[in-house]
């Protein structure tokens, strides 16, 4: 029964995030919530992804 409830909660969490859109912006410096506000108003900062050379990607997400 506990496994069934845990699976239900997991599926609900996945469905609540199913309509979110994430955009990645290639940068060499900066980032964070202020960067997401500047490039895509109303979005939330969702972390940094490793790029190549000196670049990395800032992830901004909007529901």
C-alpha positions in Angstrom: 0.0 0.0 0.0 2.8 2.4 0.8 4.5 1.7 -2.5 1.2 2.5 -4.3 0.9 5.8 -2.5 4.5 6.7 -3.2 4.0 5.9 -6.9 0.8 8.1 -7.0 2.7 11.0 -5.4 5.6 10.6 -7.9 3.2 10.6 -10.9 1.3 13.6 -9.5 4.6 15.5 -9.2 5.6 14.6 -12.7 2.3 15.7 -14.1 2.4 19.0 -12.3 5.7 19.7 -14.0 4.6 18.4 -17.4 3.5 21.7 -18.7 6.7 23.6 -17.7 9.0 25.0 -20.4 12.7 25.2 -19.8 15.0 27.4 -21.9 18.8 27.3 -21.8 20.9 30.4 -22.4 24.6 30.1 -23.3 26.7 32.4 -21.2 30.3 32.9 -20.1 29.6 34.6 -16.8 26.7 35.7 -14.7 23.5 33.8 -14.3 21.0 33.3 -11.5 17.5 34.6 -11.0 18.3 38.1 -12.0 19.6 36.8 -15.4 16.4 34.8 -15.9 14.3 37.9 -15.1 16.2 39.9 -17.7 16.0 37.4 -20.6 12.6 35.8 -19.9 10.4 37.8 -17.6 8.3 35.7 -15.2 10.6 32.7 -15.4 12.5 31.0 -12.5 16.1 30.1 -12.3 16.6 26.3 -12.6 20.3 25.8 -12.3 23.4 25.7 -14.5 24.4 23.1 -17.1 28.0 22.5 -18.1 28.8 23.6 -21.7 32.1 23.5 -23.6 35.2 25.6 -23.3 34.4 28.7 -21.3 30.6 28.4 -21.8 27.8 27.1 -19.7 24.1 27.1 -19.9 21.7 28.9 -17.5 18.3 27.1 -17.3 15.2 29.3 -16.9 11.8 27.6 -16.4 8.3 28.9 -16.7 5.1 27.0 -15.9 
